[in-house]
Amino acid sequence: MTQALRLWPLLTATHRYDKSISTYNRGQGQTIEAPILAYLIETKNGRILYDVGCDHTKIANPDLNKRYYNAESFAFGAPDMQEAQRIPHHLARLGLTPADVDVIFIGHLHFDHAGGLKDLRRCGCGAEIHLQQDEMNAARTGEDAAVFPDDLVDDAGAPLQFRIQRGEYSLVPGVSAVATPGHTAGHMSMLIELPKGPPVLLAGDAADLQENIDEEVAPGGLWRGQEQLAIDSIRKLKTLATASGAQLWPNHDMAFYKSLPVFPAACE
C-alpha cells in the first residue's frame, strides 16, 4: 500500500528559450516559455523534494548573473526567478520550513534542477540528497555546460554530501525512482502512487514537452548525443504509464503546468 499522501508542483522560475532546447532538431527559431518545476511529495514517512530549481543568488546578484549566464554560454540569458518562487517560500505557504524536508531527490544535475541545493542548506535543510552514480560521474567530466560545479558545494566550498544510488529503487512504498538516461547520463524519473487519484509519473527532463511524449522526440540536450537512448527512455515511460494507469507529466510544458491544481492546492 502506498505511503504517498499528496503531491505539490512548485513553480520555481520560468525561462524563455529556443524550442530546439526541448525538442531535438526541431523548433529552431521558435521561442517558448517554460516552467522550471520542483515537486514536493508528502508521505507517511516524511517529505521528498524531486528537484530544487535554480540557485536564486546566481540570478539575483548582477555579478554572478553575468558570470554564470553570460551570452557566450547562455544565449537566452538567465531564468526569471522571483524571490517568492524560492522553495523556502513555497514551503512557508504550507506551514513548513526547509528542515521539514527529509529527502531531496535530484533527477539530474543541470543548473535548473540542482541549483537550489545550496539555498536550502542555508535555510536549515538537512535532508539527505539522492543522486545517481552515473550522474555524478558525468558531472565530474566537466563536459556538460548545464552543470554548474558551484552548485555541488556548500558556501564554504566543501562538496555537498550525496547519498549515491545505482539504478532503480523505492524511496518509500508507492514512490519509486525510474531510470531514464539520455538527456543526461544518470537521469531519473519518479512514479508516485497517490491514495485517491491515478498515479503520477514525473518524466523530469526525459520529456520536456507533451510533444516529446506524443511524438517520441528526444529532448534537445543529450548526453554525448545519445538520441536513441533518450527515445528509448520516453518509450519506457509511456509503457510504464500504461501498465500502471499513471498520468505522465512533462516537465517544462507551460500549457500542461497550467492544467494542474493551482498552488497551494495539492494532487491527492
MARMAR-223622 format. One record per atom (N, C-alpha, C): residue number from 1; x negated, y, z negated; residue in one letter; atom name. Coordinates in steps of 0.2 Angstrom, whole numbers, plus 5000, padded with zeros to 4 digits. Layout:
BEGIN
NUM_X_Y_Z_a_CA
...
***
This chain:
BEGIN
1_4996_4994_5000_m_N
1_5000_5000_5000_m_CA
1_4996_5006_5000_m_C
2_4998_5011_5004_t_N
2_4993_5017_5005_t_CA
2_4993_5021_4998_t_C
3_4987_5024_4997_q_N
3_4986_5029_4991_q_CA
3_4987_5036_4994_q_C
4_4988_5037_5000_a_N
4_4988_5044_5003_a_CA
4_4995_5047_5001_a_C
5_4995_5053_4999_l_N
5_5002_5056_4997_l_CA
5_5004_5062_5002_l_C
6_4999_5066_5004_r_N
6_5001_5071_5009_r_CA
6_4995_5074_5012_r_C
7_4996_5077_5017_l_N
7_4991_5080_5022_l_CA
7_4992_5087_5024_l_C
8_4987_5091_5023_w_N
8_4987_5098_5025_w_CA
8_4982_5100_5030_w_C
9_4984_5102_5036_p_N
9_4980_5105_5041_p_CA
9_4978_5112_5039_p_C
10_4971_5114_5039_l_N
10_4969_5120_5036_l_CA
10_4966_5124_5042_l_C
11_4969_5130_5044_l_N
11_4966_5134_5049_l_CA
11_4960_5138_5046_l_C
12_4954_5136_5048_t_N
12_4948_5140_5045_t_CA
12_4945_5145_5050_t_C
13_4947_5145_5056_a_N
13_4945_5150_5061_a_CA
13_4948_5149_5067_a_C
14_4947_5153_5072_t_N
14_4949_5152_5079_t_CA
14_4942_5154_5083_t_C
15_4942_5151_5089_h_N
15_4936_5153_5094_h_CA
15_4939_5153_5101_h_C
16_4937_5158_5105_r_N
16_4938_5159_5112_r_CA
16_4932_5157_5116_r_C
17_4933_5152_5120_y_N
17_4928_5149_5124_y_CA
17_4930_5146_5131_y_C
18_4925_5145_5135_d_N
18_4927_5142_5141_d_CA
18_4930_5135_5140_d_C
19_4935_5133_5144_k_N
19_4939_5127_5143_k_CA
19_4934_5121_5144_k_C
20_4929_5122_5149_s_N
20_4925_5116_5150_s_CA
20_4921_5114_5144_s_C
21_4921_5118_5139_i_N
21_4918_5115_5132_i_CA
21_4922_5110_5129_i_C
22_4928_5110_5131_s_N
22_4933_5105_5128_s_CA
22_4934_5099_5133_s_C
23_4934_5101_5139_t_N
23_4935_5096_5145_t_CA
23_4930_5095_5149_t_C
24_4926_5089_5150_y_N
24_4920_5088_5153_y_CA
24_4921_5089_5161_y_C
25_4917_5094_5164_n_N
25_4918_5096_5171_n_CA
25_4925_5098_5173_n_C
26_4928_5101_5168_r_N
26_4935_5104_5170_r_CA
26_4936_5111_5167_r_C
27_4939_5115_5170_g_N
27_4941_5121_5167_g_CA
27_4936_5127_5167_g_C
28_4931_5126_5171_q_N
28_4926_5132_5171_q_CA
28_4929_5138_5173_q_C
29_4928_5143_5169_g_N
29_4931_5150_5171_g_CA
29_4937_5151_5167_g_C
30_4940_5146_5164_q_N
30_4946_5147_5160_q_CA
30_4945_5148_5153_q_C
31_4947_5154_5150_t_N
31_4946_5155_5143_t_CA
31_4952_5152_5139_t_C
32_4950_5148_5134_i_N
32_4956_5146_5129_i_CA
32_4954_5148_5122_i_C
33_4959_5149_5118_e_N
33_4958_5150_5111_e_CA
33_4960_5144_5107_e_C
34_4955_5141_5103_a_N
34_4955_5135_5100_a_CA
34_4955_5136_5092_a_C
35_4959_5132_5089_p_N
35_4959_5132_5081_p_CA
35_4953_5128_5079_p_C
36_4950_5131_5074_i_N
36_4945_5127_5070_i_CA
36_4948_5124_5064_i_C
37_4949_5118_5063_l_N
37_4953_5115_5058_l_CA
37_4949_5111_5053_l_C
38_4951_5111_5047_a_N
38_4949_5106_5042_a_CA
38_4956_5103_5040_a_C
39_4955_5097_5036_y_N
39_4961_5093_5034_y_CA
39_4960_5091_5026_y_C
40_4965_5093_5022_l_N
40_4965_5091_5015_l_CA
40_4970_5085_5014_l_C
41_4967_5080_5012_i_N
41_4971_5074_5011_i_CA
41_4972_5073_5003_i_C
42_4978_5073_5000_e_N
42_4979_5071_4993_e_CA
42_4980_5064_4993_e_C
43_4977_5060_4988_t_N
43_4978_5053_4987_t_CA
43_4979_5052_4980_t_C
44_4981_5046_4978_k_N
44_4982_5044_4971_k_CA
44_4975_5044_4967_k_C
45_4970_5044_4971_n_N
45_4963_5043_4969_n_CA
45_4959_5049_4970_n_C
46_4962_5055_4971_g_N
46_4958_5061_4972_g_CA
46_4960_5064_4979_g_C
47_4956_5069_4980_r_N
47_4957_5073_4986_r_CA
47_4951_5073_4991_r_C
48_4952_5072_4997_i_N
48_4947_5071_5003_i_CA
48_4948_5077_5007_i_C
49_4942_5080_5009_l_N
49_4942_5085_5015_l_CA
49_4939_5082_5021_l_C
50_4943_5082_5026_y_N
50_4940_5080_5033_y_CA
50_4938_5086_5036_y_C
51_4931_5087_5036_d_N
51_4928_5093_5039_d_CA
51_4929_5099_5035_d_C
52_4924_5104_5036_v_N
52_4925_5110_5032_v_CA
52_4924_5117_5035_v_C
53_4924_5117_5042_g_N
53_4924_5123_5046_g_CA
53_4917_5126_5046_g_C
54_4917_5132_5048_c_N
54_4911_5136_5049_c_CA
54_4908_5139_5042_c_C
55_4902_5141_5042_d_N
55_4899_5145_5037_d_CA
55_4901_5152_5038_d_C
56_4905_5155_5033_h_N
56_4908_5161_5034_h_CA
56_4902_5167_5034_h_C
57_4897_5165_5030_t_N
57_4892_5170_5029_t_CA
57_4888_5171_5036_t_C
58_4887_5166_5040_k_N
58_4884_5167_5046_k_CA
58_4888_5171_5051_k_C
59_4895_5172_5050_i_N
59_4899_5175_5054_i_CA
59_4900_5183_5052_i_C
60_4901_5183_5045_a_N
60_4902_5190_5042_a_CA
60_4896_5194_5041_a_C
61_4890_5191_5041_n_N
61_4884_5195_5040_n_CA
61_4881_5197_5047_n_C
62_4881_5203_5048_p_N
62_4878_5205_5055_p_CA
62_4872_5202_5057_p_C
63_4867_5202_5053_d_N
63_4860_5200_5054_d_CA
63_4861_5192_5056_d_C
64_4864_5188_5052_l_N
64_4865_5181_5053_l_CA
64_4869_5180_5059_l_C
65_4874_5184_5060_n_N
65_4878_5183_5066_n_CA
65_4874_5183_5072_n_C
66_4870_5188_5072_k_N
66_4865_5190_5078_k_CA
66_4860_5184_5079_k_C
67_4858_5181_5073_r_N
67_4853_5176_5073_r_CA
67_4856_5169_5076_r_C
68_4862_5167_5073_y_N
68_4865_5161_5075_y_CA
68_4870_5161_5081_y_C
69_4872_5167_5083_y_N
69_4877_5167_5088_y_CA
69_4875_5172_5093_y_C
70_4868_5172_5095_n_N
70_4866_5176_5100_n_CA
70_4868_5174_5107_n_C
71_4868_5179_5111_a_N
71_4871_5177_5118_a_CA
71_4868_5172_5122_a_C
72_4861_5171_5120_e_N
72_4857_5166_5124_e_CA
72_4860_5159_5122_e_C
73_4862_5158_5116_s_N
73_4864_5151_5113_s_CA
73_4871_5150_5114_s_C
74_4875_5156_5112_f_N
74_4882_5156_5112_f_CA
74_4885_5161_5116_f_C
75_4886_5159_5123_a_N
75_4889_5164_5127_a_CA
75_4895_5167_5125_a_C
76_4899_5164_5121_f_N
76_4906_5166_5119_f_CA
76_4906_5169_5112_f_C
77_4900_5170_5109_g_N
77_4900_5173_5103_g_CA
77_4902_5169_5097_g_C
78_4903_5172_5091_a_N
78_4905_5168_5085_a_CA
78_4912_5167_5085_a_C
79_4914_5162_5081_p_N
79_4922_5161_5080_p_CA
79_4924_5167_5076_p_C
80_4931_5168_5076_d_N
80_4934_5173_5072_d_CA
80_4936_5170_5066_d_C
81_4933_5172_5060_m_N
81_4934_5168_5054_m_CA
81_4935_5174_5049_m_C
82_4941_5174_5046_q_N
82_4943_5179_5041_q_CA
82_4942_5177_5034_q_C
83_4941_5181_5030_e_N
83_4939_5179_5023_e_CA
83_4945_5175_5020_e_C
84_4951_5176_5022_a_N
84_4957_5172_5019_a_CA
84_4957_5165_5022_a_C
85_4953_5164_5027_q_N
85_4953_5157_5030_q_CA
85_4947_5153_5027_q_C
86_4943_5155_5023_r_N
86_4938_5151_5019_r_CA
86_4942_5146_5015_r_C
87_4939_5140_5015_i_N
87_4943_5134_5012_i_CA
87_4944_5135_5005_i_C
88_4940_5139_5001_p_N
88_4942_5140_4994_p_CA
88_4948_5144_4993_p_C
89_4950_5148_4998_h_N
89_4956_5152_4998_h_CA
89_4962_5148_5000_h_C
90_4961_5143_5004_h_N
90_4967_5138_5006_h_CA
90_4968_5134_4999_h_C
91_4963_5132_4996_l_N
91_4964_5128_4990_l_CA
91_4967_5132_4985_l_C
92_4966_5138_4984_a_N
92_4969_5143_4979_a_CA
92_4976_5143_4980_a_C
93_4978_5143_4986_r_N
93_4985_5144_4988_r_CA
93_4989_5138_4986_r_C
94_4986_5132_4985_l_N
94_4989_5126_4982_l_CA
94_4988_5125_4975_l_C
95_4985_5130_4972_g_N
95_4983_5130_4964_g_CA
95_4977_5126_4963_g_C
96_4973_5125_4968_l_N
96_4967_5121_4967_l_CA
96_4960_5125_4967_l_C
97_4955_5122_4965_t_N
97_4948_5125_4966_t_CA
97_4944_5120_4970_t_C
98_4938_5122_4973_p_N
98_4934_5118_4976_p_CA
98_4932_5112_4971_p_C
99_4932_5113_4965_a_N
99_4930_5107_4960_a_CA
99_4935_5102_4960_a_C
100_4941_5103_4963_d_N
100_4946_5098_4963_d_CA
100_4946_5094_4969_d_C
101_4941_5095_4974_v_N
101_4939_5090_4979_v_CA
101_4934_5085_4977_v_C
102_4936_5079_4979_d_N
102_4932_5073_4977_d_CA
102_4927_5070_4982_d_C
103_4930_5071_4988_v_N
103_4926_5068_4994_v_CA
103_4926_5073_5000_v_C
104_4921_5074_5003_i_N
104_4920_5078_5009_i_CA
104_4918_5073_5014_i_C
105_4922_5072_5019_f_N
105_4921_5068_5025_f_CA
105_4919_5072_5031_f_C
106_4913_5072_5033_i_N
106_4911_5075_5039_i_CA
106_4911_5071_5045_i_C
107_4916_5073_5050_g_N
107_4917_5069_5056_g_CA
107_4911_5070_5060_g_C
108_4908_5076_5061_h_N
108_4902_5076_5064_h_CA
108_4898_5083_5062_h_C
109_4892_5084_5063_l_N
109_4888_5089_5060_l_CA
109_4888_5096_5064_l_C
110_4892_5097_5069_h_N
110_4892_5103_5073_h_CA
110_4894_5109_5068_h_C
111_4892_5115_5070_f_N
111_4892_5121_5065_f_CA
111_4900_5122_5063_f_C
112_4905_5121_5067_d_N
112_4912_5122_5066_d_CA
112_4915_5117_5062_d_C
113_4911_5112_5060_h_N
113_4914_5106_5056_h_CA
113_4910_5105_5050_h_C
114_4904_5107_5049_a_N
114_4900_5106_5043_a_CA
114_4897_5112_5040_a_C
115_4898_5118_5044_g_N
115_4895_5124_5041_g_CA
115_4898_5126_5035_g_C
116_4904_5124_5033_g_N
116_4907_5126_5026_g_CA
116_4904_5123_5020_g_C
117_4899_5118_5021_l_N
117_4897_5114_5015_l_CA
117_4894_5119_5010_l_C
118_4890_5123_5012_k_N
118_4886_5127_5008_k_CA
118_4891_5132_5004_k_C
119_4896_5135_5007_d_N
119_4900_5139_5004_d_CA
119_4904_5135_4999_d_C
120_4906_5129_5000_l_N
120_4910_5125_4995_l_CA
120_4905_5124_4989_l_C
121_4899_5122_4990_r_N
121_4894_5121_4985_r_CA
121_4894_5127_4980_r_C
122_4893_5133_4983_r_N
122_4893_5139_4980_r_CA
122_4899_5140_4975_r_C
123_4904_5138_4977_c_N
123_4911_5139_4974_c_CA
123_4912_5133_4969_c_C
124_4907_5129_4967_g_N
124_4908_5124_4962_g_CA
124_4910_5117_4964_g_C
125_4910_5116_4971_c_N
125_4912_5109_4973_c_CA
125_4907_5104_4972_c_C
126_4908_5099_4969_g_N
126_4903_5094_4968_g_CA
126_4904_5087_4971_g_C
127_4909_5088_4976_a_N
127_4911_5082_4979_a_CA
127_4905_5078_4983_a_C
128_4906_5071_4983_e_N
128_4901_5068_4987_e_CA
128_4903_5069_4995_e_C
129_4898_5069_4999_i_N
129_4898_5071_5006_i_CA
129_4897_5065_5010_i_C
130_4902_5062_5013_h_N
130_4901_5056_5018_h_CA
130_4899_5058_5025_h_C
131_4894_5054_5027_l_N
131_4891_5056_5034_l_CA
131_4888_5049_5037_l_C
132_4889_5048_5043_q_N
132_4886_5043_5046_q_CA
132_4879_5043_5048_q_C
133_4875_5037_5047_q_N
133_4868_5037_5048_q_CA
133_4866_5039_5055_q_C
134_4870_5037_5060_d_N
134_4869_5039_5067_d_CA
134_4869_5047_5068_d_C
135_4874_5050_5064_e_N
135_4875_5057_5065_e_CA
135_4869_5060_5062_e_C
136_4866_5058_5056_m_N
136_4861_5061_5053_m_CA
136_4854_5060_5057_m_C
137_4854_5054_5060_n_N
137_4848_5053_5064_n_CA
137_4847_5057_5070_n_C
138_4853_5058_5073_a_N
138_4854_5063_5079_a_CA
138_4852_5070_5077_a_C
139_4855_5072_5071_a_N
139_4853_5079_5069_a_CA
139_4846_5080_5068_a_C
140_4842_5075_5066_r_N
140_4835_5076_5064_r_CA
140_4831_5077_5071_r_C
141_4834_5075_5076_t_N
141_4830_5076_5083_t_CA
141_4830_5083_5085_t_C
142_4834_5087_5083_g_N
142_4834_5094_5085_g_CA
142_4837_5095_5092_g_C
143_4840_5090_5095_e_N
143_4842_5090_5102_e_CA
143_4849_5094_5103_e_C
144_4853_5094_5097_d_N
144_4860_5096_5098_d_CA
144_4860_5103_5095_d_C
145_4861_5108_5100_a_N
145_4860_5115_5098_a_CA
145_4866_5117_5094_a_C
146_4872_5113_5094_a_N
146_4878_5115_5090_a_CA
146_4877_5113_5082_a_C
147_4871_5109_5081_v_N
147_4870_5108_5074_v_CA
147_4865_5113_5071_v_C
148_4867_5117_5066_f_N
148_4863_5122_5063_f_CA
148_4859_5119_5057_f_C
149_4853_5118_5057_p_N
149_4849_5114_5052_p_CA
149_4850_5118_5045_p_C
150_4851_5124_5045_d_N
150_4853_5128_5039_d_CA
150_4859_5126_5035_d_C
151_4864_5123_5039_d_N
151_4870_5121_5036_d_CA
151_4869_5114_5032_d_C
152_4863_5111_5033_l_N
152_4862_5105_5029_l_CA
152_4858_5106_5023_l_C
153_4857_5112_5021_v_N
153_4853_5113_5015_v_CA
153_4857_5118_5010_v_C
154_4855_5118_5004_d_N
154_4858_5122_4999_d_CA
154_4855_5129_4999_d_C
155_4857_5134_4995_d_N
155_4854_5141_4995_d_CA
155_4847_5141_4994_d_C
156_4845_5136_4990_a_N
156_4838_5136_4988_a_CA
156_4833_5132_4993_a_C
157_4836_5130_4999_g_N
157_4833_5126_5004_g_CA
157_4832_5119_5003_g_C
158_4835_5116_4998_a_N
158_4835_5109_4996_a_CA
158_4840_5105_5001_a_C
159_4838_5100_5003_p_N
159_4843_5096_5008_p_CA
159_4849_5094_5004_p_C
160_4855_5095_5007_l_N
160_4861_5093_5003_l_CA
160_4861_5085_5003_l_C
161_4864_5083_4998_q_N
161_4864_5075_4997_q_CA
161_4870_5072_5000_q_C
162_4869_5068_5005_f_N
162_4874_5065_5008_f_CA
162_4875_5058_5006_f_C
163_4881_5055_5006_r_N
163_4882_5048_5005_r_CA
163_4882_5045_5012_r_C
164_4877_5042_5014_i_N
164_4876_5040_5021_i_CA
164_4880_5033_5022_i_C
165_4884_5033_5027_q_N
165_4888_5027_5029_q_CA
165_4886_5024_5035_q_C
166_4888_5018_5036_r_N
166_4886_5015_5043_r_CA
166_4893_5011_5045_r_C
167_4896_5014_5051_g_N
167_4902_5011_5053_g_CA
167_4908_5012_5050_g_C
168_4913_5008_5051_e_N
168_4920_5010_5049_e_CA
168_4921_5007_5042_e_C
169_4925_5011_5038_y_N
169_4926_5008_5031_y_CA
169_4933_5012_5029_y_C
170_4935_5010_5023_s_N
170_4941_5013_5020_s_CA
170_4938_5017_5014_s_C
171_4941_5023_5014_l_N
171_4939_5028_5009_l_CA
171_4943_5026_5003_l_C
172_4950_5026_5003_v_N
172_4954_5023_4998_v_CA
172_4959_5019_5002_v_C
173_4963_5015_4999_p_N
173_4969_5011_5003_p_CA
173_4973_5016_5007_p_C
174_4973_5016_5013_g_N
174_4978_5020_5018_g_CA
174_4974_5026_5021_g_C
175_4967_5026_5019_v_N
175_4963_5032_5023_v_CA
175_4957_5028_5025_v_C
176_4956_5028_5032_s_N
176_4951_5024_5035_s_CA
176_4947_5028_5040_s_C
177_4940_5027_5040_a_N
177_4936_5030_5044_a_CA
177_4935_5026_5051_a_C
178_4936_5029_5056_v_N
178_4936_5026_5063_v_CA
178_4930_5029_5067_v_C
179_4926_5024_5070_a_N
179_4920_5026_5073_a_CA
179_4922_5028_5081_a_C
180_4921_5034_5083_t_N
180_4922_5037_5089_t_CA
180_4916_5041_5092_t_C
181_4911_5037_5093_p_N
181_4905_5041_5096_p_CA
181_4906_5043_5103_p_C
182_4902_5048_5105_g_N
182_4902_5050_5112_g_CA
182_4901_5058_5112_g_C
183_4906_5061_5109_h_N
183_4905_5069_5108_h_CA
183_4898_5070_5104_h_C
184_4897_5066_5099_t_N
184_4891_5066_5095_t_CA
184_4889_5058_5094_t_C
185_4883_5057_5091_a_N
185_4881_5050_5091_a_CA
185_4884_5047_5085_a_C
186_4886_5050_5080_g_N
186_4890_5046_5075_g_CA
186_4897_5049_5073_g_C
187_4900_5052_5078_h_N
187_4907_5055_5077_h_CA
187_4912_5050_5074_h_C
188_4916_5052_5069_m_N
188_4921_5048_5066_m_CA
188_4927_5052_5066_m_C
189_4932_5048_5067_s_N
189_4939_5050_5067_s_CA
189_4942_5047_5060_s_C
190_4949_5048_5059_m_N
190_4951_5046_5052_m_CA
190_4959_5044_5053_m_C
191_4961_5038_5051_l_N
191_4968_5036_5051_l_CA
191_4970_5037_5044_l_C
192_4976_5040_5043_i_N
192_4979_5042_5037_i_CA
192_4986_5039_5037_i_C
193_4988_5034_5032_e_N
193_4994_5031_5032_e_CA
193_4998_5035_5026_e_C
194_5003_5039_5029_l_N
194_5007_5043_5024_l_CA
194_5013_5039_5021_l_C
195_5015_5041_5015_p_N
195_5020_5037_5012_p_CA
195_5027_5038_5015_p_C
196_5029_5043_5019_k_N
196_5035_5044_5022_k_CA
196_5035_5044_5029_k_C
197_5032_5048_5032_g_N
197_5032_5049_5040_g_CA
197_5027_5044_5043_g_C
198_5026_5044_5049_p_N
198_5021_5040_5053_p_CA
198_5014_5041_5051_p_C
199_5010_5036_5052_p_N
199_5003_5038_5050_p_CA
199_5000_5043_5055_p_C
200_4995_5047_5053_v_N
200_4992_5052_5057_v_CA
200_4984_5049_5058_v_C
201_4983_5050_5065_l_N
201_4976_5048_5067_l_CA
201_4973_5054_5069_l_C
202_4968_5057_5065_l_N
202_4964_5063_5067_l_CA
202_4959_5061_5072_l_C
203_4959_5064_5078_a_N
203_4954_5062_5083_a_CA
203_4948_5065_5081_a_C
204_4948_5071_5078_g_N
204_4942_5075_5077_g_CA
204_4940_5077_5084_g_C
205_4934_5079_5086_d_N
205_4932_5081_5092_d_CA
205_4931_5075_5097_d_C
206_4933_5069_5096_a_N
206_4933_5064_5101_a_CA
206_4939_5066_5106_a_C
207_4943_5071_5104_a_N
207_4949_5073_5108_a_CA
207_4950_5080_5106_a_C
208_4947_5085_5109_d_N
208_4949_5092_5108_d_CA
208_4956_5094_5109_d_C
209_4958_5092_5115_l_N
209_4965_5094_5118_l_CA
209_4969_5088_5119_l_C
210_4976_5090_5119_q_N
210_4980_5084_5122_q_CA
210_4979_5082_5128_q_C
211_4976_5086_5133_e_N
211_4974_5084_5139_e_CA
211_4968_5078_5139_e_C
212_4964_5079_5134_n_N
212_4959_5074_5133_n_CA
212_4962_5067_5132_n_C
213_4967_5067_5128_i_N
213_4971_5061_5127_i_CA
213_4975_5058_5132_i_C
214_4979_5063_5135_d_N
214_4984_5061_5140_d_CA
214_4980_5058_5147_d_C
215_4975_5062_5149_e_N
215_4971_5060_5155_e_CA
215_4965_5057_5154_e_C
216_4963_5055_5148_e_N
216_4957_5052_5146_e_CA
216_4951_5055_5149_e_C
217_4950_5062_5147_v_N
217_4945_5066_5149_v_CA
217_4940_5067_5143_v_C
218_4934_5066_5144_a_N
218_4929_5067_5139_a_CA
218_4929_5074_5137_a_C
219_4927_5075_5130_p_N
219_4926_5082_5128_p_CA
219_4920_5085_5132_p_C
220_4919_5091_5132_g_N
220_4914_5094_5136_g_CA
220_4907_5093_5133_g_C
221_4906_5093_5127_g_N
221_4900_5092_5124_g_CA
221_4899_5085_5123_g_C
222_4894_5082_5125_l_N
222_4892_5075_5125_l_CA
222_4885_5073_5122_l_C
223_4885_5069_5118_w_N
223_4878_5067_5115_w_CA
223_4874_5063_5121_w_C
224_4869_5066_5123_r_N
224_4865_5064_5128_r_CA
224_4869_5061_5135_r_C
225_4874_5065_5136_g_N
225_4878_5064_5142_g_CA
225_4882_5058_5143_g_C
226_4883_5055_5137_q_N
226_4887_5048_5137_q_CA
226_4894_5049_5138_q_C
227_4896_5051_5144_e_N
227_4903_5052_5146_e_CA
227_4907_5046_5145_e_C
228_4905_5040_5147_q_N
228_4909_5034_5147_q_CA
228_4910_5032_5139_q_C
229_4905_5033_5135_l_N
229_4906_5031_5128_l_CA
229_4911_5036_5125_l_C
230_4912_5042_5127_a_N
230_4917_5046_5124_a_CA
230_4924_5044_5127_a_C
231_4924_5042_5133_i_N
231_4931_5040_5136_i_CA
231_4933_5034_5132_i_C
232_4928_5029_5131_d_N
232_4930_5023_5128_d_CA
232_4932_5024_5121_d_C
233_4930_5030_5117_s_N
233_4932_5031_5111_s_CA
233_4939_5034_5111_s_C
234_4941_5038_5116_i_N
234_4948_5041_5117_i_CA
234_4953_5035_5118_i_C
235_4951_5030_5122_r_N
235_4955_5024_5123_r_CA
235_4956_5020_5117_r_C
236_4950_5020_5113_k_N
236_4951_5016_5107_k_CA
236_4956_5019_5102_k_C
237_4956_5026_5102_l_N
237_4960_5030_5098_l_CA
237_4968_5029_5100_l_C
238_4969_5029_5107_k_N
238_4975_5028_5109_k_CA
238_4978_5021_5108_k_C
239_4974_5016_5108_t_N
239_4976_5009_5107_t_CA
239_4977_5008_5099_t_C
240_4973_5011_5095_l_N
240_4974_5011_5088_l_CA
240_4981_5015_5086_l_C
241_4982_5020_5089_a_N
241_4988_5024_5088_a_CA
241_4994_5020_5090_a_C
242_4994_5016_5095_t_N
242_5000_5012_5097_t_CA
242_5001_5006_5093_t_C
243_4995_5003_5091_a_N
243_4996_4997_5086_a_CA
243_4998_4999_5079_a_C
244_4996_5005_5077_s_N
244_4998_5007_5070_s_CA
244_5004_5012_5070_s_C
245_5007_5014_5076_g_N
245_5013_5018_5076_g_CA
245_5011_5025_5074_g_C
246_5004_5027_5074_a_N
246_5002_5034_5072_a_CA
246_5003_5039_5077_a_C
247_5003_5045_5075_q_N
247_5003_5051_5079_q_CA
247_4995_5053_5080_q_C
248_4993_5054_5086_l_N
248_4986_5055_5087_l_CA
248_4986_5063_5088_l_C
249_4982_5066_5084_w_N
249_4981_5073_5083_w_CA
249_4975_5075_5087_w_C
250_4975_5079_5092_p_N
250_4969_5083_5095_p_CA
250_4967_5088_5090_p_C
251_4961_5090_5091_n_N
251_4958_5094_5086_n_CA
251_4957_5101_5087_n_C
252_4957_5103_5093_h_N
252_4956_5111_5095_h_CA
252_4961_5113_5100_h_C
253_4967_5110_5099_d_N
253_4973_5112_5104_d_CA
253_4977_5117_5100_d_C
254_4978_5123_5102_m_N
254_4982_5128_5099_m_CA
254_4989_5127_5099_m_C
255_4991_5125_5105_a_N
255_4999_5123_5105_a_CA
255_5001_5117_5101_a_C
256_4996_5112_5100_f_N
256_4998_5107_5096_f_CA
256_4997_5109_5088_f_C
257_4992_5113_5087_y_N
257_4992_5115_5080_y_CA
257_4998_5119_5078_y_C
258_5001_5123_5082_k_N
258_5007_5127_5081_k_CA
258_5013_5123_5080_k_C
259_5013_5117_5082_s_N
259_5018_5112_5081_s_CA
259_5019_5109_5074_s_C
260_5013_5110_5071_l_N
260_5013_5107_5064_l_CA
260_5016_5111_5059_l_C
261_5018_5108_5053_p_N
261_5020_5112_5047_p_CA
261_5016_5118_5046_p_C
262_5019_5124_5044_v_N
262_5015_5130_5043_v_CA
262_5013_5129_5035_v_C
263_5006_5130_5035_f_N
263_5003_5130_5028_f_CA
263_5007_5135_5023_f_C
264_5008_5134_5017_p_N
264_5006_5128_5013_p_CA
264_5010_5122_5014_p_C
265_5015_5121_5018_a_N
265_5019_5115_5019_a_CA
265_5014_5109_5021_a_C
266_5016_5103_5019_a_N
266_5012_5098_5020_a_CA
266_5015_5092_5024_a_C
267_5011_5088_5027_c_N
267_5014_5082_5030_c_CA
267_5014_5076_5025_c_C
268_5020_5073_5025_e_N
268_5021_5068_5020_e_CA
268_5023_5061_5023_e_C
***
